[in-house]
Amino acid sequence: MAPLTSFAPSPLPSLLRPATTTHCAIAMGSATSPEEPTTAPSTERITIEVCIDSVESAIAAVRGGADRLELCGNLGLGGGTTPSLGLFKAVREAAPDGMPIMVMVRPRTGDFLYTDAEFRVMREDVRVFKDAGAHGVVFGILLKDGRIDTARVRSLAEEAAPMQVCFHRAIDMASQDILSAHLDISSVPQITRILTSGQVPSAPSPSALPRLRTLLRTVSRMPSSAKILVGSGINAHTVGPLLAELLPCGLREVHLSAGGWIPSEMEFRREDMGMGVGGEGEWSVWRTSEDKVRAVRELVDKAWLDFVEKGKIE
């Protein structure tokens, strides 16, 4: 497939207005108290990471405005697993030069407590994708009691260096509160970022926002800690309120799939047969929607410009 070489910037519609008050201080060169994080804009725009599991979805994500890809296998089934090396190579060839591709390292669906054999597989996958030129890897490992398995995380992260390393939403399944889990993960210096929904199913939900605000404020005071990538439940309907709450706290990256099942083109479908997926996925294919990514891109860019302008005025 021919590489994607050119993408026109998305227009910025006036669809989102920031909240007049927030729970985090906005500091744009003004003095702040020790309790107030300095959240002056340091990037040209908010980073959008889109998780994908096919070449077609990679193309749609980039055309929609993604800044970074998280490459998985089987996204529609349990949150994604380790993709094949062939898929990685095909996506890298289809994407524009320099597009960061973070590769999921997860040997199976289910929990994040891995056997010794599974851990050896994960280590080998890290080596394989490192040798293949991946920008980074994504993984998460827990102990039986639900705490972060710091020893194994450190071992894989050291194996991955100098690639970027993202600790995924295993943090949302941890028994620890989000701050102590973050401290354990950030004790591994090779960890670049942590993907979280605030330890609830959807990041934009009212129960998640207080935790995410606290986490972002804490991270803003710890320059050497892993960055926070907020994801789960983010779409064009939810991203506006999320950004209004969290941009002043230091949020600079969001993660979404913008995906869904689309009907298979199979004409023959044997009655009462399937391969165990069940439901609509049995005769469907998971795909990322270019339009859904673009809708979020436009809202995010508008929110960022409004945030920067608000800071200049203040």
VEXNUKE-535206 format. One line per field, with one value per atom (N, C-alpha, C): residue number from 1; residue in one letter; atom name; x, y, z. Coordinates in steps of 0.02 Angstrom, whole numbers. Layout:
<sites>
tigu <- NUM_...
torti <- A_...
migu <- CA_...
east <- X_...
north <- Y_...
up <- Z_...
</sites>
This chain:
<sites>
tigu <- 1_1_1_2_2_2_3_3_3_4_4_4_5_5_5_6_6_6_7_7_7_8_8_8_9_9_9_10_10_10_11_11_11_12_12_12_13_13_13_14_14_14_15_15_15_16_16_16_17_17_17_18_18_18_19_19_19_20_20_20_21_21_21_22_22_22_23_23_23_24_24_24_25_25_25_26_26_26_27_27_27_28_28_28_29_29_29_30_30_30_31_31_31_32_32_32_33_33_33_34_34_34_35_35_35_36_36_36_37_37_37_38_38_38_39_39_39_40_40_40_41_41_41_42_42_42_43_43_43_44_44_44_45_45_45_46_46_46_47_47_47_48_48_48_49_49_49_50_50_50_51_51_51_52_52_52_53_53_53_54_54_54_55_55_55_56_56_56_57_57_57_58_58_58_59_59_59_60_60_60_61_61_61_62_62_62_63_63_63_64_64_64_65_65_65_66_66_66_67_67_67_68_68_68_69_69_69_70_70_70_71_71_71_72_72_72_73_73_73_74_74_74_75_75_75_76_76_76_77_77_77_78_78_78_79_79_79_80_80_80_81_81_81_82_82_82_83_83_83_84_84_84_85_85_85_86_86_86_87_87_87_88_88_88_89_89_89_90_90_90_91_91_91_92_92_92_93_93_93_94_94_94_95_95_95_96_96_96_97_97_97_98_98_98_99_99_99_100_100_100_101_101_101_102_102_102_103_103_103_104_104_104_105_105_105_106_106_106_107_107_107_108_108_108_109_109_109_110_110_110_111_111_111_112_112_112_113_113_113_114_114_114_115_115_115_116_116_116_117_117_117_118_118_118_119_119_119_120_120_120_121_121_121_122_122_122_123_123_123_124_124_124_125_125_125_126_126_126_127_127_127_128_128_128_129_129_129_130_130_130_131_131_131_132_132_132_133_133_133_134_134_134_135_135_135_136_136_136_137_137_137_138_138_138_139_139_139_140_140_140_141_141_141_142_142_142_143_143_143_144_144_144_145_145_145_146_146_146_147_147_147_148_148_148_149_149_149_150_150_150_151_151_151_152_152_152_153_153_153_154_154_154_155_155_155_156_156_156_157_157_157_158_158_158_159_159_159_160_160_160_161_161_161_162_162_162_163_163_163_164_164_164_165_165_165_166_166_166_167_167_167_168_168_168_169_169_169_170_170_170_171_171_171_172_172_172_173_173_173_174_174_174_175_175_175_176_176_176_177_177_177_178_178_178_179_179_179_180_180_180_181_181_181_182_182_182_183_183_183_184_184_184_185_185_185_186_186_186_187_187_187_188_188_188_189_189_189_190_190_190_191_191_191_192_192_192_193_193_193_194_194_194_195_195_195_196_196_196_197_197_197_198_198_198_199_199_199_200_200_200_201_201_201_202_202_202_203_203_203_204_204_204_205_205_205_206_206_206_207_207_207_208_208_208_209_209_209_210_210_210_211_211_211_212_212_212_213_213_213_214_214_214_215_215_215_216_216_216_217_217_217_218_218_218_219_219_219_220_220_220_221_221_221_222_222_222_223_223_223_224_224_224_225_225_225_226_226_226_227_227_227_228_228_228_229_229_229_230_230_230_231_231_231_232_232_232_233_233_233_234_234_234_235_235_235_236_236_236_237_237_237_238_238_238_239_239_239_240_240_240_241_241_241_242_242_242_243_243_243_244_244_244_245_245_245_246_246_246_247_247_247_248_248_248_249_249_249_250_250_250_251_251_251_252_252_252_253_253_253_254_254_254_255_255_255_256_256_256_257_257_257_258_258_258_259_259_259_260_260_260_261_261_261_262_262_262_263_263_263_264_264_264_265_265_265_266_266_266_267_267_267_268_268_268_269_269_269_270_270_270_271_271_271_272_272_272_273_273_273_274_274_274_275_275_275_276_276_276_277_277_277_278_278_278_279_279_279_280_280_280_281_281_281_282_282_282_283_283_283_284_284_284_285_285_285_286_286_286_287_287_287_288_288_288_289_289_289_290_290_290_291_291_291_292_292_292_293_293_293_294_294_294_295_295_295_296_296_296_297_297_297_298_298_298_299_299_299_300_300_300_301_301_301_302_302_302_303_303_303_304_304_304_305_305_305_306_306_306_307_307_307_308_308_308_309_309_309_310_310_310_311_311_311_312_312_312_313_313_313_314_314_314
torti <- M_M_M_A_A_A_P_P_P_L_L_L_T_T_T_S_S_S_F_F_F_A_A_A_P_P_P_S_S_S_P_P_P_L_L_L_P_P_P_S_S_S_L_L_L_L_L_L_R_R_R_P_P_P_A_A_A_T_T_T_T_T_T_T_T_T_H_H_H_C_C_C_A_A_A_I_I_I_A_A_A_M_M_M_G_G_G_S_S_S_A_A_A_T_T_T_S_S_S_P_P_P_E_E_E_E_E_E_P_P_P_T_T_T_T_T_T_A_A_A_P_P_P_S_S_S_T_T_T_E_E_E_R_R_R_I_I_I_T_T_T_I_I_I_E_E_E_V_V_V_C_C_C_I_I_I_D_D_D_S_S_S_V_V_V_E_E_E_S_S_S_A_A_A_I_I_I_A_A_A_A_A_A_V_V_V_R_R_R_G_G_G_G_G_G_A_A_A_D_D_D_R_R_R_L_L_L_E_E_E_L_L_L_C_C_C_G_G_G_N_N_N_L_L_L_G_G_G_L_L_L_G_G_G_G_G_G_G_G_G_T_T_T_T_T_T_P_P_P_S_S_S_L_L_L_G_G_G_L_L_L_F_F_F_K_K_K_A_A_A_V_V_V_R_R_R_E_E_E_A_A_A_A_A_A_P_P_P_D_D_D_G_G_G_M_M_M_P_P_P_I_I_I_M_M_M_V_V_V_M_M_M_V_V_V_R_R_R_P_P_P_R_R_R_T_T_T_G_G_G_D_D_D_F_F_F_L_L_L_Y_Y_Y_T_T_T_D_D_D_A_A_A_E_E_E_F_F_F_R_R_R_V_V_V_M_M_M_R_R_R_E_E_E_D_D_D_V_V_V_R_R_R_V_V_V_F_F_F_K_K_K_D_D_D_A_A_A_G_G_G_A_A_A_H_H_H_G_G_G_V_V_V_V_V_V_F_F_F_G_G_G_I_I_I_L_L_L_L_L_L_K_K_K_D_D_D_G_G_G_R_R_R_I_I_I_D_D_D_T_T_T_A_A_A_R_R_R_V_V_V_R_R_R_S_S_S_L_L_L_A_A_A_E_E_E_E_E_E_A_A_A_A_A_A_P_P_P_M_M_M_Q_Q_Q_V_V_V_C_C_C_F_F_F_H_H_H_R_R_R_A_A_A_I_I_I_D_D_D_M_M_M_A_A_A_S_S_S_Q_Q_Q_D_D_D_I_I_I_L_L_L_S_S_S_A_A_A_H_H_H_L_L_L_D_D_D_I_I_I_S_S_S_S_S_S_V_V_V_P_P_P_Q_Q_Q_I_I_I_T_T_T_R_R_R_I_I_I_L_L_L_T_T_T_S_S_S_G_G_G_Q_Q_Q_V_V_V_P_P_P_S_S_S_A_A_A_P_P_P_S_S_S_P_P_P_S_S_S_A_A_A_L_L_L_P_P_P_R_R_R_L_L_L_R_R_R_T_T_T_L_L_L_L_L_L_R_R_R_T_T_T_V_V_V_S_S_S_R_R_R_M_M_M_P_P_P_S_S_S_S_S_S_A_A_A_K_K_K_I_I_I_L_L_L_V_V_V_G_G_G_S_S_S_G_G_G_I_I_I_N_N_N_A_A_A_H_H_H_T_T_T_V_V_V_G_G_G_P_P_P_L_L_L_L_L_L_A_A_A_E_E_E_L_L_L_L_L_L_P_P_P_C_C_C_G_G_G_L_L_L_R_R_R_E_E_E_V_V_V_H_H_H_L_L_L_S_S_S_A_A_A_G_G_G_G_G_G_W_W_W_I_I_I_P_P_P_S_S_S_E_E_E_M_M_M_E_E_E_F_F_F_R_R_R_R_R_R_E_E_E_D_D_D_M_M_M_G_G_G_M_M_M_G_G_G_V_V_V_G_G_G_G_G_G_E_E_E_G_G_G_E_E_E_W_W_W_S_S_S_V_V_V_W_W_W_R_R_R_T_T_T_S_S_S_E_E_E_D_D_D_K_K_K_V_V_V_R_R_R_A_A_A_V_V_V_R_R_R_E_E_E_L_L_L_V_V_V_D_D_D_K_K_K_A_A_A_W_W_W_L_L_L_D_D_D_F_F_F_V_V_V_E_E_E_K_K_K_G_G_G_K_K_K_I_I_I_E_E_E
migu <- N_CA_C_N_CA_C_N_CA_C_N_CA_C_N_CA_C_N_CA_C_N_CA_C_N_CA_C_N_CA_C_N_CA_C_N_CA_C_N_CA_C_N_CA_C_N_CA_C_N_CA_C_N_CA_C_N_CA_C_N_CA_C_N_CA_C_N_CA_C_N_CA_C_N_CA_C_N_CA_C_N_CA_C_N_CA_C_N_CA_C_N_CA_C_N_CA_C_N_CA_C_N_CA_C_N_CA_C_N_CA_C_N_CA_C_N_CA_C_N_CA_C_N_CA_C_N_CA_C_N_CA_C_N_CA_C_N_CA_C_N_CA_C_N_CA_C_N_CA_C_N_CA_C_N_CA_C_N_CA_C_N_CA_C_N_CA_C_N_CA_C_N_CA_C_N_CA_C_N_CA_C_N_CA_C_N_CA_C_N_CA_C_N_CA_C_N_CA_C_N_CA_C_N_CA_C_N_CA_C_N_CA_C_N_CA_C_N_CA_C_N_CA_C_N_CA_C_N_CA_C_N_CA_C_N_CA_C_N_CA_C_N_CA_C_N_CA_C_N_CA_C_N_CA_C_N_CA_C_N_CA_C_N_CA_C_N_CA_C_N_CA_C_N_CA_C_N_CA_C_N_CA_C_N_CA_C_N_CA_C_N_CA_C_N_CA_C_N_CA_C_N_CA_C_N_CA_C_N_CA_C_N_CA_C_N_CA_C_N_CA_C_N_CA_C_N_CA_C_N_CA_C_N_CA_C_N_CA_C_N_CA_C_N_CA_C_N_CA_C_N_CA_C_N_CA_C_N_CA_C_N_CA_C_N_CA_C_N_CA_C_N_CA_C_N_CA_C_N_CA_C_N_CA_C_N_CA_C_N_CA_C_N_CA_C_N_CA_C_N_CA_C_N_CA_C_N_CA_C_N_CA_C_N_CA_C_N_CA_C_N_CA_C_N_CA_C_N_CA_C_N_CA_C_N_CA_C_N_CA_C_N_CA_C_N_CA_C_N_CA_C_N_CA_C_N_CA_C_N_CA_C_N_CA_C_N_CA_C_N_CA_C_N_CA_C_N_CA_C_N_CA_C_N_CA_C_N_CA_C_N_CA_C_N_CA_C_N_CA_C_N_CA_C_N_CA_C_N_CA_C_N_CA_C_N_CA_C_N_CA_C_N_CA_C_N_CA_C_N_CA_C_N_CA_C_N_CA_C_N_CA_C_N_CA_C_N_CA_C_N_CA_C_N_CA_C_N_CA_C_N_CA_C_N_CA_C_N_CA_C_N_CA_C_N_CA_C_N_CA_C_N_CA_C_N_CA_C_N_CA_C_N_CA_C_N_CA_C_N_CA_C_N_CA_C_N_CA_C_N_CA_C_N_CA_C_N_CA_C_N_CA_C_N_CA_C_N_CA_C_N_CA_C_N_CA_C_N_CA_C_N_CA_C_N_CA_C_N_CA_C_N_CA_C_N_CA_C_N_CA_C_N_CA_C_N_CA_C_N_CA_C_N_CA_C_N_CA_C_N_CA_C_N_CA_C_N_CA_C_N_CA_C_N_CA_C_N_CA_C_N_CA_C_N_CA_C_N_CA_C_N_CA_C_N_CA_C_N_CA_C_N_CA_C_N_CA_C_N_CA_C_N_CA_C_N_CA_C_N_CA_C_N_CA_C_N_CA_C_N_CA_C_N_CA_C_N_CA_C_N_CA_C_N_CA_C_N_CA_C_N_CA_C_N_CA_C_N_CA_C_N_CA_C_N_CA_C_N_CA_C_N_CA_C_N_CA_C_N_CA_C_N_CA_C_N_CA_C_N_CA_C_N_CA_C_N_CA_C_N_CA_C_N_CA_C_N_CA_C_N_CA_C_N_CA_C_N_CA_C_N_CA_C_N_CA_C_N_CA_C_N_CA_C_N_CA_C_N_CA_C_N_CA_C_N_CA_C_N_CA_C_N_CA_C_N_CA_C_N_CA_C_N_CA_C_N_CA_C_N_CA_C_N_CA_C_N_CA_C_N_CA_C_N_CA_C_N_CA_C_N_CA_C_N_CA_C_N_CA_C_N_CA_C_N_CA_C_N_CA_C_N_CA_C_N_CA_C_N_CA_C_N_CA_C_N_CA_C_N_CA_C_N_CA_C_N_CA_C_N_CA_C_N_CA_C_N_CA_C_N_CA_C_N_CA_C_N_CA_C_N_CA_C_N_CA_C_N_CA_C_N_CA_C_N_CA_C_N_CA_C_N_CA_C_N_CA_C_N_CA_C_N_CA_C_N_CA_C_N_CA_C_N_CA_C_N_CA_C_N_CA_C_N_CA_C_N_CA_C_N_CA_C_N_CA_C_N_CA_C_N_CA_C_N_CA_C_N_CA_C_N_CA_C_N_CA_C_N_CA_C_N_CA_C_N_CA_C_N_CA_C_N_CA_C_N_CA_C_N_CA_C_N_CA_C_N_CA_C
east <- 42_0_44_25_66_64_121_123_78_53_16_67_65_118_96_32_11_-58_-65_-129_-141_-195_-211_-234_-215_-238_-313_-343_-415_-437_-496_-523_-543_-546_-561_-628_-682_-747_-756_-802_-816_-869_-849_-898_-888_-835_-821_-801_-829_-811_-785_-727_-701_-744_-742_-779_-750_-794_-771_-729_-741_-701_-679_-622_-597_-571_-554_-527_-451_-420_-348_-329_-274_-252_-222_-236_-205_-148_-87_-30_7_1_33_85_136_187_172_114_98_122_126_151_99_123_78_101_55_74_103_136_165_113_48_-4_-30_-12_-39_12_-4_43_50_108_118_100_49_23_27_77_85_93_61_67_139_159_227_228_169_165_124_133_96_23_9_-60_-64_-124_-135_-122_-85_-70_-130_-150_-202_-171_-178_-157_-218_-216_-272_-248_-285_-268_-301_-263_-286_-261_-294_-272_-271_-266_-264_-232_-210_-183_-237_-297_-352_-367_-366_-379_-322_-261_-205_-212_-230_-240_-295_-351_-407_-387_-349_-328_-283_-236_-189_-226_-268_-306_-352_-376_-419_-382_-316_-277_-240_-231_-194_-121_-92_-21_22_-10_27_-21_5_-35_-14_-64_-51_-75_-28_-43_-57_-116_-137_-160_-173_-211_-278_-331_-395_-423_-427_-450_-521_-564_-633_-646_-594_-602_-557_-583_-546_-491_-494_-447_-383_-373_-314_-259_-223_-166_-106_-52_8_-6_10_-1_54_44_96_150_209_263_245_210_189_143_97_52_91_138_178_214_245_282_236_176_129_103_89_65_120_181_236_246_237_245_188_127_69_67_95_93_146_137_187_253_308_373_372_398_403_342_288_230_247_243_259_210_237_195_216_170_179_146_183_158_137_75_50_88_108_138_94_50_1_-14_10_7_-63_-110_-178_-226_-291_-340_-347_-387_-396_-356_-337_-304_-231_-197_-128_-78_-98_-53_-27_37_65_109_105_148_220_266_336_342_305_307_280_225_196_243_277_323_382_405_459_436_374_346_346_325_323_393_441_510_535_519_541_506_441_405_435_455_488_551_591_652_637_587_570_548_504_480_532_575_631_677_694_736_702_635_598_590_608_606_544_510_452_474_429_442_440_399_393_347_340_297_250_196_143_130_134_119_100_76_60_59_85_90_71_28_8_27_32_42_-26_-24_-87_-133_-104_-145_-167_-151_-173_-125_-70_-21_20_53_97_155_169_227_289_316_370_431_447_507_501_446_437_430_396_390_459_500_568_608_601_638_620_555_534_553_546_562_636_679_751_766_730_739_719_668_642_685_724_765_808_815_793_723_683_615_574_520_471_432_408_369_307_249_187_160_144_109_34_0_-69_-120_-183_-237_-239_-187_-181_-182_-160_-163_-235_-282_-353_-382_-346_-367_-329_-284_-241_-280_-257_-288_-266_-211_-187_-229_-229_-259_-215_-242_-208_-142_-138_-75_-19_-35_18_38_-10_7_52_36_77_148_155_222_262_229_265_287_243_261_316_310_360_427_430_495_539_508_546_561_623_638_625_623_612_539_493_422_410_384_373_306_253_186_143_88_40_-28_-60_-128_-177_-224_-273_-339_-392_-459_-479_-432_-448_-477_-462_-484_-560_-592_-663_-670_-727_-732_-722_-744_-742_-709_-657_-620_-662_-709_-748_-803_-811_-865_-852_-905_-896_-854_-856_-817_-742_-725_-655_-620_-656_-624_-587_-615_-577_-511_-511_-449_-399_-423_-378_-350_-391_-366_-310_-321_-270_-207_-215_-157_-117_-151_-116_-82_-114_-82_-19_-23_35_92_76_127_160_121_149_203_202_254_312_308_360_385_429_451_480_508_540_492_429_383_353_321_289_232_224_169_103_48_-18_-53_-74_-113_-183_-233_-301_-340_-372_-409_-466_-510_-570_-631_-676_-738_-732_-676_-666_-691_-735_-762_-783_-815_-833_-885_-922_-973_-944_-889_-862_-798_-762_-696_-698_-750_-755_-755_-803_-803_-740_-712_-650_-594_-585_-532_-543_-605_-620_-599_-606_-587_-512_-481_-413_-357_-372_-318_-284_-321_-287_-245_-258_-220_-157_-149_-89_-100_-162_-174_-149_-108_-81_-87_-114_-120_-185_-220_-280_-275_-311_-308_-379_-390_-456_-450_-504_-505_-543_-597_-639_-660_-668_-681_-749_-765_-827_-830_-880_-889_-924_-897_-931_-948_-1001_-1023_-970_-962_-918_-946_-902_-924_-939_-935_-951_-1024_-1033_-1101_-1129_-1085_-1108_-1094_-1145_-1138_-1174_-1135_-1166_-1208_-1268_-1316_-1293_-1301_-1286_-1212_-1169_-1097_-1061_-1007_-965_-900_-855_-789_-779_-834_-830_-831_-832_-833_-901_-954_-1021_-1043_-1108_-1135_-1119_-1117_-1107_-1036_-989_-921_-911_-960_-953_-948_-988_-987_-973_-928_-908_-833_-809_-738_-730_-681_-669_-629_-654_-619_-623_-570_-568_-603_-641_-676_-636_-619_-583_-624_-689_-732_-733_-735_-736_-670_-615_-550_-548_-570_-568_-611_-669_-713_-679_-645_-609_-550_-515_-458_-480_-535_-559_-576_-611_-630_-569_-522_-462_-421_-413_-374_-407_-474_-509_-502_-509_-502_-433_-382_-313_-301_-326_-318_-354_-414_-450_-412_-383_-344_-283_-248_-189_-209_-262_-285_-308_-342_-365_-305_-252_-192_-159_-159_-129_-167_-233_-274_-262_-259_-250_-178
north <- -60_0_62_111_171_210_239_277_338_359_422_477_525_575_645_660_729_731_771_778_851_878_949_959_1015_1028_1035_1012_1015_1085_1107_1172_1170_1228_1231_1264_1225_1254_1283_1331_1360_1318_1259_1212_1202_1229_1216_1279_1291_1348_1324_1347_1324_1347_1309_1328_1392_1431_1496_1485_1432_1416_1344_1330_1261_1246_1183_1162_1165_1186_1192_1263_1287_1355_1356_1410_1421_1469_1448_1491_1503_1561_1579_1633_1616_1664_1704_1693_1728_1689_1723_1689_1638_1582_1531_1512_1487_1461_1392_1365_1298_1245_1259_1209_1211_1262_1271_1252_1202_1182_1235_1242_1286_1248_1271_1234_1275_1317_1356_1311_1327_1285_1277_1215_1201_1162_1149_1113_1154_1140_1177_1156_1095_1072_1009_991_931_870_822_760_713_688_637_571_522_454_412_375_333_260_216_145_113_72_42_-31_-71_-141_-165_-117_-135_-79_-95_-43_7_-18_27_76_52_97_146_125_171_229_213_265_312_285_327_372_345_384_442_429_482_535_514_562_604_575_612_660_653_701_672_606_576_598_608_625_563_512_452_393_334_274_224_192_134_73_30_-28_-89_-119_-178_-232_-290_-341_-347_-364_-382_-328_-267_-212_-221_-250_-258_-313_-349_-407_-399_-370_-368_-317_-265_-210_-215_-267_-271_-314_-345_-389_-371_-407_-395_-406_-358_-367_-410_-433_-470_-423_-450_-410_-388_-431_-413_-353_-350_-293_-229_-234_-176_-149_-193_-171_-140_-168_-142_-73_-64_0_53_34_81_104_59_77_122_110_148_218_224_288_336_401_450_438_457_452_491_460_493_486_456_446_397_418_373_315_255_195_161_161_126_57_5_-63_-95_-119_-155_-220_-233_-298_-329_-371_-404_-473_-526_-592_-622_-595_-622_-570_-582_-540_-564_-531_-551_-506_-535_-495_-480_-448_-426_-460_-519_-562_-616_-614_-658_-713_-771_-826_-812_-852_-844_-853_-901_-914_-853_-825_-766_-707_-699_-643_-651_-712_-724_-704_-719_-699_-623_-589_-516_-487_-515_-491_-501_-557_-570_-523_-510_-463_-393_-372_-306_-304_-357_-360_-358_-396_-401_-333_-299_-234_-179_-186_-139_-146_-208_-220_-199_-202_-184_-109_-70_2_36_3_34_96_144_204_188_141_123_63_42_-14_6_-32_-18_-83_-82_-142_-122_-171_-161_-229_-232_-296_-283_-327_-323_-386_-379_-435_-466_-523_-557_-513_-472_-430_-365_-358_-300_-241_-246_-192_-195_-139_-137_-184_-226_-271_-232_-193_-147_-183_-241_-277_-298_-326_-348_-288_-236_-176_-147_-144_-118_-161_-226_-272_-261_-257_-247_-177_-127_-59_-52_-84_-82_-118_-172_-208_-163_-122_-80_-20_4_64_58_113_181_198_148_163_196_229_253_194_202_150_181_154_176_119_135_88_97_45_53_50_39_45_-12_-52_-97_-56_7_50_59_57_65_3_-54_-116_-131_-86_-97_-88_-122_-115_-51_-22_40_99_153_214_241_286_306_342_378_415_367_319_272_227_208_169_209_273_317_322_328_334_270_212_149_144_162_158_209_269_321_308_259_241_206_185_155_212_235_295_289_228_219_228_232_241_312_319_384_414_372_397_341_361_315_329_278_285_267_312_299_333_303_334_357_359_379_323_261_201_192_219_206_192_165_145_200_262_316_378_403_461_524_538_600_597_541_534_576_598_639_606_540_506_504_509_507_574_628_693_716_708_729_691_627_587_610_623_644_714_758_824_818_777_768_738_688_655_704_742_790_845_869_918_890_828_795_788_765_754_820_875_939_963_936_955_906_855_804_800_845_848_784_743_681_622_631_575_564_506_489_537_554_597_558_595_564_569_512_507_484_526_511_478_423_388_347_323_283_328_317_355_424_436_502_502_549_557_630_646_715_742_698_720_732_699_702_741_753_782_855_892_962_972_942_950_923_869_841_892_923_972_1034_1056_1115_1103_1043_1026_1015_982_956_994_1034_1074_1118_1153_1195_1156_1091_1049_1020_1030_1006_951_932_881_903_861_878_822_763_706_669_649_608_547_495_430_408_385_361_308_271_222_248_286_310_253_194_134_104_54_17_-39_-81_-137_-112_-133_-120_-187_-190_-255_-285_-350_-387_-386_-392_-397_-468_-515_-584_-590_-623_-634_-701_-750_-815_-817_-831_-837_-900_-949_-1013_-1003_-1025_-1015_-1051_-1017_-1044_-1062_-1031_-1043_-979_-987_-930_-955_-909_-927_-907_-896_-884_-811_-765_-694_-675_-697_-682_-612_-601_-534_-508_-441_-410_-422_-438_-449_-513_-558_-622_-614_-568_-556_-482_-454_-384_-377_-317_-302_-237_-235_-175_-125_-64_-12_55_94_163_208_256_303_367_383_446_506_504_560_570_515_521_550_529_557_632_649_719_763_738_777_793_745_757_804_794_838_911_925_993_1024_985_1010_1021_974_980_1041_1051_1109_1174_1177_1238_1250_1198_1205_1229_1203_1223_1297_1318_1389_1434_1415_1454_1457_1401_1397_1443_1442_1484_1558_1575_1645_1667_1624_1641_1655_1617_1627_1693_1712_1776_1835_1828_1882_1888_1831_1832_1851
up <- 0_0_0_-40_-45_20_40_102_98_156_161_168_125_124_142_136_148_180_233_266_280_252_263_334_366_434_437_493_501_519_493_514_587_619_690_702_710_719_789_796_862_897_918_947_1022_1051_1121_1156_1214_1254_1321_1343_1407_1465_1519_1579_1607_1638_1666_1729_1765_1824_1821_1850_1852_1921_1932_1996_1996_1943_1939_1921_1949_1933_1864_1826_1761_1771_1758_1770_1706_1679_1616_1628_1666_1681_1743_1775_1836_1896_1953_2013_2036_2064_2090_2159_2198_2264_2256_2309_2303_2288_2304_2292_2221_2183_2116_2064_2021_1970_1916_1890_1833_1770_1734_1677_1614_1608_1547_1487_1431_1371_1349_1339_1317_1252_1223_1160_1111_1047_996_993_1011_1014_1057_1076_1116_1073_1101_1066_1069_1011_1007_986_1029_1014_999_943_923_922_956_955_894_859_797_794_750_744_672_625_554_515_454_410_393_379_362_418_479_536_546_534_539_490_429_378_399_423_445_503_551_609_589_545_524_484_439_400_443_498_544_589_593_632_691_694_749_748_807_813_827_854_873_869_852_847_901_930_973_934_916_874_917_907_944_895_922_887_922_886_916_962_938_981_1005_964_983_1034_1052_1097_1158_1210_1273_1276_1234_1242_1202_1163_1120_1147_1102_1119_1075_1084_1044_970_927_855_825_764_730_705_694_665_595_558_491_491_539_543_559_606_622_561_523_464_412_404_355_376_440_465_459_475_470_398_351_281_257_283_262_293_353_389_363_376_355_391_360_392_457_509_573_618_593_636_692_755_810_815_821_829_894_942_1005_999_1014_1003_1069_1071_1129_1139_1201_1219_1272_1250_1293_1263_1293_1260_1255_1293_1293_1321_1312_1346_1418_1457_1527_1574_1631_1682_1665_1711_1699_1746_1770_1809_1762_1748_1696_1725_1694_1713_1690_1714_1692_1617_1589_1517_1479_1503_1470_1474_1531_1538_1490_1480_1431_1361_1345_1280_1274_1326_1326_1316_1350_1343_1271_1242_1173_1125_1137_1094_1099_1158_1165_1122_1125_1086_1011_991_919_892_928_903_910_959_964_904_886_828_763_762_702_693_744_738_766_813_844_884_888_927_1002_1020_1091_1100_1162_1179_1236_1241_1290_1328_1394_1432_1504_1542_1612_1646_1707_1743_1816_1843_1913_1951_2017_2062_2080_2114_2131_2173_2216_2260_2226_2162_2125_2125_2161_2160_2096_2080_2021_2032_1982_1985_1962_2008_1991_1964_1992_1970_1897_1877_1808_1761_1784_1743_1729_1781_1773_1724_1730_1687_1613_1598_1529_1504_1548_1528_1512_1551_1537_1472_1458_1395_1336_1347_1293_1278_1326_1316_1254_1215_1228_1200_1184_1160_1215_1194_1243_1271_1332_1365_1397_1380_1410_1454_1516_1560_1547_1525_1503_1561_1544_1592_1643_1647_1705_1769_1766_1825_1849_1803_1821_1853_1847_1878_1942_1961_2020_2085_2137_2203_2238_2216_2245_2221_2261_2236_2180_2140_2079_2092_2147_2162_2183_2225_2246_2188_2145_2086_2040_2031_1989_2016_2081_2111_2099_2106_2093_2021_1975_1904_1887_1914_1900_1932_1978_2006_1955_1899_1844_1795_1791_1752_1678_1651_1579_1558_1607_1590_1566_1506_1475_1494_1492_1507_1535_1565_1595_1565_1538_1511_1565_1579_1632_1618_1645_1643_1712_1759_1827_1869_1849_1885_1885_1834_1821_1747_1724_1654_1603_1619_1570_1599_1566_1592_1599_1553_1561_1614_1648_1697_1759_1793_1853_1907_1911_1963_1946_1882_1861_1866_1852_1845_1908_1969_2028_2035_2020_2025_1973_1913_1860_1874_1901_1920_1971_2022_2074_2046_2002_1972_1930_1888_1845_1885_1939_1981_2013_2036_2067_2017_1958_1907_1887_1887_1867_1915_1976_2025_2025_1981_1978_1906_1886_1815_1788_1832_1808_1806_1828_1828_1759_1751_1687_1673_1609_1588_1592_1595_1599_1532_1507_1446_1466_1455_1478_1421_1436_1384_1413_1368_1380_1384_1337_1335_1304_1269_1239_1167_1153_1086_1078_1022_1008_1057_1089_1137_1207_1223_1291_1298_1243_1249_1271_1253_1272_1347_1383_1456_1489_1461_1489_1485_1427_1419_1461_1466_1507_1579_1603_1671_1679_1630_1640_1605_1554_1524_1576_1619_1668_1718_1724_1771_1739_1673_1640_1590_1576_1526_1457_1425_1359_1309_1330_1285_1299_1245_1252_1207_1227_1193_1177_1116_1097_1043_1032_978_918_930_875_830_860_821_833_795_802_751_759_713_650_593_529_498_459_431_386_391_346_276_227_157_136_184_168_145_89_64_90_95_121_196_234_307_330_351_371_433_430_484_547_604_670_679_640_646_665_700_719_746_760_785_858_894_965_986_939_958_987_953_975_958_959_947_878_873_808_782_825_803_764_767_733_657_629_557_543_582_574_580_563_567_607_653_692_651_647_609_644_638_661_611_636_593_585_522_508_531_520_539_615_652_726_751_722_743_726_666_645_689_708_751_818_846_909_897_841_825_823_790_783_850_892_957_1002_1000_1040_1020_955_931_951_946_965_1040_1080_1153_1172_1137_1151_1134_1077_1058_1108_1129_1178_1244_1263_1325_1323_1268_1260_1261_1225_1224_1292_1329_1396_1441_1433_1473_1457_1393_1374_1405_1406_1434_1508_1543_1615_1634
</sites>
